[in-house]
Amino acid sequence: MIAVKTEINKYPSLESEKNEIVGLSVKWLQSGEVAQQDLGNIYSAINNSTDPFAESTKLLINDLGQSLSANQETLEFAKNLSVAYKQLAVSIKNNAIAAESETWANGFFNKILQNRPAMESLKQWNDLWSSTQAFVQREKAKVGSESSMGPKWNRERVIEVAVQEAWSPQEFSALELIAQLAKEKSSCSRYRDASSLAYCVGLGLFSKTQKKFFDPTYAGRYSELSADFATHLSRLSESDLPTLRSTLEGQFFGISEPIWSKCDNSAFTQRAAALKSQVNAIVTEREQIRKWELERQIRKTAENCQ
């Protein structure tokens, strides 16, 4: 017992857990699970993890009480935690909390020893949550002092998708850009933040899954197209073509897939160029018969590929 206390006293960070660890150590020595000279390695591993992973370390100690042999891999992981790994984990936690995702942050941080994510995974999580918290700050700035819970709930919905799909800064930027076009819809025009605008037109469209705005095969094509459409709708609003404008507005977001979702990138580019030319022509055309023909062409161009 004296030898055990002498050894553990080398690790003042374990003071609050010392009695429990001493009790476990005596049990292990008596059962022959561990030799006296190996206790230092166990204490060193626990000491290395307790800062900053105090809660996860408490779980580890509890697990060690159930079985020392079954937790050797976790002890080895705790022993080899580097300063860089710890700093990255803290950064992830802080960014997730700043992104209004404290439950996720605590779940990740407080069981990190049990889950043992690789350094590469931490780098990916850090990039994600850094982008997410930056997005949240921009969104909060847009609504200012608005007291409604709607924007916060909609941000949470966006973040849920972003975490599931591991969004990059490009997806967040694309959502903010594309969602602005939703202001053209009368039912969405009152919203100021991108999350609420996206939810208004259908958050399911803002995804990396197949035939959605962020489908990787689309190579980000809808960000540029949304800027073009904003120009098209603005020009059409200044003409006497409200029905055509409404049609294009609805076609862009579609029902479950965006405009030209079935077009490959080559056909997409061709249709975008054709539409731009046709809109330029119709807003300057004075002859009514020619206007009708251009309107027919525009509606045809706006159709999906087969």
C-alpha positions in Angstrom: 0.0 0.0 0.0 2.8 2.4 0.9 4.6 1.7 -2.4 1.3 2.3 -4.3 0.8 5.7 -2.6 4.4 6.7 -3.1 4.1 6.0 -6.8 0.7 7.8 -7.3 1.9 10.8 -5.3 4.2 11.5 -8.3 1.1 12.6 -10.2 -0.5 15.5 -8.3 -3.1 15.9 -11.1 -4.7 12.7 -10.0 -5.3 13.9 -6.4 -9.1 13.9 -6.8 -9.1 10.4 -8.1 -6.3 9.1 -5.9 -8.3 7.0 -3.5 -10.2 5.2 -6.2 -7.0 4.5 -8.2 -5.2 3.2 -5.1 -8.1 0.9 -4.4 -7.9 -0.5 -7.9 -4.2 -0.8 -7.8 -4.4 -3.0 -4.6 -7.0 -5.1 -6.3 -4.8 -5.6 -9.4 -1.8 -6.5 -7.3 -3.6 -9.0 -5.2 -5.1 -10.7 -8.3 -1.8 -10.7 -10.1 -3.2 -8.6 -13.0 -0.3 -6.2 -12.8 3.2 -6.1 -11.3 4.3 -3.4 -8.9 6.7 -1.9 -11.4 4.0 -1.5 -14.0 1.7 0.7 -12.0 3.7 3.8 -12.9 2.8 3.2 -16.6 -0.9 3.1 -15.8 -0.7 6.2 -13.6 1.3 8.1 -16.3 -1.3 7.3 -18.9 -4.2 8.5 -16.7 -2.2 11.6 -15.7 -1.6 12.4 -19.4 -5.3 12.3 -20.3 -6.9 14.0 -17.3 -5.9 17.4 -18.7 -7.9 18.3 -20.7 -10.1 15.2 -20.9 -11.2 15.0 -17.2 -14.6 13.6 -17.8 -13.4 11.0 -20.3 -10.7 10.0 -17.9 -13.2 9.5 -15.1 -15.0 7.1 -17.4 -11.7 5.3 -18.1 -11.0 4.9 -14.4 -14.5 3.5 -14.0 -14.0 1.1 -16.9 -10.6 0.0 -15.4 -12.6 -1.0 -12.3 -14.5 -3.4 -14.4 -11.6 -4.8 -16.3 -7.9 -3.8 -16.6 -7.2 -6.1 -19.5 -10.2 -5.0 -21.6 -9.0 -1.3 -21.4 -5.3 -1.8 -22.3 -5.9 -0.2 -25.8 -7.5 2.9 -24.1 -4.6 3.2 -21.7 -2.1 3.1 -24.5 -4.1 5.7 -26.3 -4.2 7.9 -23.2 -0.4 7.5 -22.7 0.4 8.6 -26.3 -1.8 11.7 -26.4 0.2 14.5 -27.8 0.0 18.2 -27.1 -1.1 18.8 -30.7 -3.9 16.3 -30.4 -5.2 17.8 -27.2 -5.1 21.3 -28.6 -7.0 20.2 -31.7 -9.7 18.5 -29.6 -10.1 21.6 -27.4 -10.4 23.7 -30.6 -13.1 21.4 -31.9 -15.1 21.6 -28.7 -14.8 25.4 -28.5 -15.9 25.9 -32.1 -18.8 23.5 -31.7 -20.0 25.4 -28.6 -19.6 28.7 -30.5 -21.7 27.1 -33.2 -24.5 26.5 -30.7 -23.9 22.8 -30.6 -22.8 22.3 -27.0 -24.5 18.9 -26.8 -22.4 17.6 -29.7 -19.3 19.2 -28.3 -19.7 17.6 -24.9 -20.5 14.2 -26.4 -17.4 14.4 -28.5 -15.1 15.7 -25.8 -16.3 13.7 -22.8 -15.9 10.3 -24.5 -12.8 10.9 -26.6 -10.8 8.2 -24.8 -13.5 5.7 -25.3 -14.0 6.6 -29.0 -10.3 7.2 -29.8 -10.6 9.2 -33.0 -7.5 9.4 -35.2 -5.6 12.7 -35.6 -6.7 12.9 -39.2 -10.3 12.7 -38.1 -9.8 15.5 -35.6 -8.3 17.6 -38.4 -11.4 17.1 -40.5 -13.7 17.8 -37.5 -11.8 20.9 -36.7 -12.2 22.2 -40.3 -15.9 21.5 -40.2 -16.6 23.2 -36.9 -14.4 26.1 -37.7 -16.5 26.7 -40.8 -19.7 26.0 -39.0 -19.0 28.5 -36.2 -18.0 31.2 -38.7 -21.3 30.5 -40.6 -23.3 30.8 -37.3 -21.7 34.1 -36.5 -22.5 35.5 -39.9 -26.1 34.3 -39.6 -26.5 35.8 -36.1 -25.2 39.1 -37.5 -27.9 39.1 -40.2 -30.8 38.8 -37.7 -29.3 41.1 -35.1 -31.4 41.5 -32.0 -34.4 39.7 -33.5 -35.9 37.7 -30.6 -37.7 35.0 -32.7 -36.5 31.5 -32.2 -37.1 30.7 -35.9 -33.6 31.7 -37.1 -31.9 29.6 -34.4 -34.0 26.6 -35.1 -33.3 26.9 -38.8 -29.5 27.2 -38.1 -29.7 24.0 -36.1 -31.4 22.3 -39.0 -28.6 23.5 -41.4 -25.9 22.4 -38.9 -27.4 19.0 -38.6 -27.1 18.4 -42.4 -23.6 20.0 -42.4 -22.3 17.7 -39.8 -23.8 14.6 -41.4 -22.3 15.5 -44.8 -19.0 17.1 -43.5 -19.5 20.4 -45.3 -16.5 22.5 -46.3 -16.6 26.4 -46.3 -17.6 26.1 -49.9 -21.0 24.5 -49.0 -21.7 27.1 -46.4 -20.8 29.9 -48.8 -22.9 28.4 -51.6 -25.9 28.1 -49.3 -25.7 31.7 -48.3 -25.4 32.8 -52.0 -28.1 30.5 -53.4 -30.5 31.2 -50.5 -30.6 34.9 -51.3 -32.5 34.0 -54.4 -35.3 32.8 -52.2 -36.1 36.4 -51.3 -37.6 36.7 -54.7 -40.4 34.4 -53.5 -43.1 36.4 -51.7 -43.5 33.7 -49.1 -39.9 33.9 -48.1 -39.1 37.6 -48.6 -39.4 38.5 -44.9 -36.4 36.4 -43.9 -33.0 37.9 -43.5 -30.8 34.9 -42.7 -29.7 32.3 -45.2 -30.8 29.4 -42.9 -34.4 30.6 -42.8 -34.4 31.4 -46.5 -33.1 27.9 -47.3 -35.7 26.3 -45.0 -38.4 28.4 -46.7 -37.7 27.0 -50.2 -36.8 23.5 -49.0 -33.7 22.7 -46.9 -33.5 19.3 -48.6 -32.2 21.0 -51.7 -29.1 22.2 -49.9 -27.3 18.9 -49.7 -24.4 16.9 -51.1 -26.7 14.0 -52.0 -27.5 13.2 -55.6 -29.3 15.8 -57.7 -29.2 18.5 -55.0 -27.4 21.8 -55.0 -24.1 20.5 -53.6 -23.9 17.2 -55.4 -20.2 16.9 -56.0 -20.7 16.0 -59.6 -22.2 19.4 -60.2 -18.9 21.1 -59.3 -20.5 24.0 -57.6 -22.4 25.1 -60.7 -25.5 26.4 -58.8 -23.7 29.2 -57.0 -22.9 31.0 -60.3 -26.3 30.2 -61.7 -28.1 31.7 -58.7 -26.2 35.0 -59.3 -27.3 34.9 -63.0 -30.9 34.2 -62.0 -31.0 37.1 -59.6 -30.1 39.3 -62.6 -32.7 37.6 -64.8 -35.5 38.1 -62.2 -34.5 41.7 -61.6 -34.6 42.4 -65.3 -37.9 40.6 -65.8 -39.4 42.5 -62.9 -38.8 45.7 -64.7 -40.7 44.5 -67.8 -44.3 43.4 -68.2 -43.6 39.7 -67.8 -44.6 38.8 -64.3 -45.9 35.4 -65.2 -42.6 34.4 -66.9 -40.7 35.8 -63.9 -42.7 33.7 -61.5 -42.1 30.6 -63.7 -38.3 31.0 -63.6 -38.4 31.7 -59.9 -40.2 28.5 -59.3 -38.1 26.5 -61.8 -34.9 27.4 -60.1 -35.7 25.7 -56.8 -38.1 23.1 -58.3 -40.0 20.8 -56.1 -37.5 18.2 -55.0 -34.6 19.0 -57.3 -33.2 22.2 -58.7 -33.4 23.4 -62.2 -31.6 21.3 -64.8 -30.8 18.7 -62.1 -30.7 15.9 -64.8 -28.4 17.9 -67.1 -24.7 17.0 -67.2 -22.3 20.0 -66.8 -22.0 20.5 -70.5 -25.7 20.7 -71.1 -26.2 22.8 -68.0 -23.7 25.4 -69.3 -25.4 25.5 -72.7 -28.8 26.0 -71.2 -27.5 28.7 -68.8 -25.9 30.6 -71.7 -29.1 30.2 -73.8 -31.3 31.5 -71.0 -29.1 34.5 -70.5 -29.3 35.3 -74.2 -33.0 34.8 -74.3 -33.7 37.0 -71.3 -31.5 39.7 -72.7 -33.5 39.6 -75.9 -37.0 39.5 -74.4 -36.5 42.5 -72.1 -35.5 44.7 -75.0 -37.9 43.3 -77.6 -40.7 45.7 -78.6 -42.6 43.5 -81.0 -45.3 41.5 -79.2 -45.3 38.4 -81.5 -41.5 38.2 -81.1 -41.9 38.5 -77.3 -44.3 35.6 -77.3 -41.9 33.5 -79.2 -39.0 34.3 -76.9 -41.2 33.5 -73.9 -41.9 30.1 -75.4 -38.2 29.5 -75.9 -37.4 30.6 -72.4 -39.9 28.2 -70.9 -38.5 25.4 -73.1 -35.0 26.2 -72.0 -36.0 26.1 -68.4 -37.2 22.5 -68.7 -35.1 19.7 -67.3 -33.0 17.4 -69.4 -34.4 14.0 -70.2 
